Amino acid sequence: MPNKYPAEVRERATRMVLDRLTDYPSTWAACQDLGAKLNVGAETLRKWIVQAQVDAGTKTGPSTEELEEIKRLKKENRDLRETNEILKAAASFFARELDPRNRG
């Protein structure tokens, strides 16, 4: 799924919420109020805030770079599994073709 919001909007909204976080009783309250003003969903904004805090080291969790690496590795793993299945099928086919018992 492509990103719905441009990077500039995401960065600006994240910075705005982080700058005003102390004015609200919770991160969720800030996201609800400011998200409506920025035309960004509150949950989307909350996820951006959490990821920004992780990247800054103020929260625990996988950083953006780590998430990208995990995504890349999962794709590579999927591709390798697919290639392995193709090779298994080809080996099975050639084994049947070369089997002397199948010659008539």
C-alpha positions in Angstrom: 0.0 0.0 0.0 1.5 3.4 -1.0 1.9 6.1 1.6 -1.2 8.2 1.6 0.6 11.3 3.0 3.7 12.9 1.6 6.8 12.8 3.7 6.7 16.6 4.3 3.2 16.3 5.7 4.2 13.5 8.0 7.3 15.3 9.3 5.4 18.6 9.8 2.5 16.9 11.6 4.9 14.8 13.8 6.9 17.8 14.7 3.8 19.8 15.5 2.4 17.1 17.9 5.8 16.5 19.6 6.2 20.3 20.1 2.7 20.6 21.7 2.6 17.2 23.6 2.9 18.9 27.0 -0.3 20.9 26.3 -2.4 17.7 26.3 -3.1 15.1 29.0 -2.0 12.3 26.6 -0.5 11.5 23.2 -3.9 10.3 22.1 -5.6 13.5 23.1 -3.0 15.5 21.2 -3.4 13.3 18.1 -7.1 13.6 18.2 -7.1 17.4 18.4 -4.2 18.1 16.1 -5.1 15.3 13.6 -8.4 16.9 12.9 -6.8 20.2 12.2 -4.2 18.6 9.9 -6.6 16.3 8.1 -4.7 13.3 9.4 -6.4 10.4 11.2 -5.7 10.3 14.9 -4.5 6.7 14.9 -2.2 7.4 11.9 -0.8 10.4 13.7 -0.3 8.4 16.9 1.7 5.7 15.0 3.9 8.4 13.5 4.5 9.9 16.9 5.4 6.5 18.5 7.8 5.8 15.6 9.4 9.2 15.9 9.9 8.6 19.6 11.4 5.2 18.9 13.8 6.7 16.3 14.8 9.4 18.8 15.5 6.8 21.4 12.9 7.9 23.9 10.8 4.7 23.4 11.8 1.1 22.9 11.0 -0.7 19.7 12.4 -1.3 16.3 13.6 1.8 14.5 12.5 2.9 11.1 15.8 1.5 9.6 15.3 -1.8 11.4 11.7 -2.1 10.1 12.9 -1.4 6.6 15.6 -4.1 7.0 13.0 -6.6 8.3 10.8 -5.8 5.4 13.6 -6.3 2.9 14.7 -9.6 4.5 11.1 -10.9 4.5 10.9 -10.1 0.8 14.2 -11.8 0.1 13.1 -14.8 2.1 9.9 -15.0 0.2 11.8 -14.8 -3.1 14.3 -17.5 -2.1 11.5 -19.8 -1.0 9.8 -19.3 -4.4 13.0 -20.0 -6.2 13.6 -23.1 -4.1 10.2 -24.4 -5.0 10.9 -23.9 -8.7 14.2 -25.7 -8.4 12.6 -28.6 -6.5 9.9 -28.9 -9.2 12.6 -28.8 -12.0 14.7 -31.4 -10.2 11.7 -33.7 -9.8 10.8 -33.3 -13.5 14.3 -34.1 -14.7 14.6 -37.0 -12.3 11.5 -38.6 -13.8 12.7 -37.9 -17.4 16.1 -39.5 -16.7 14.7 -42.5 -14.8 15.6 -45.6 -16.9 12.5 -47.4 -15.6 10.4 -45.0 -17.6 12.0 -45.9 -20.9 9.9 -48.2 -22.9 
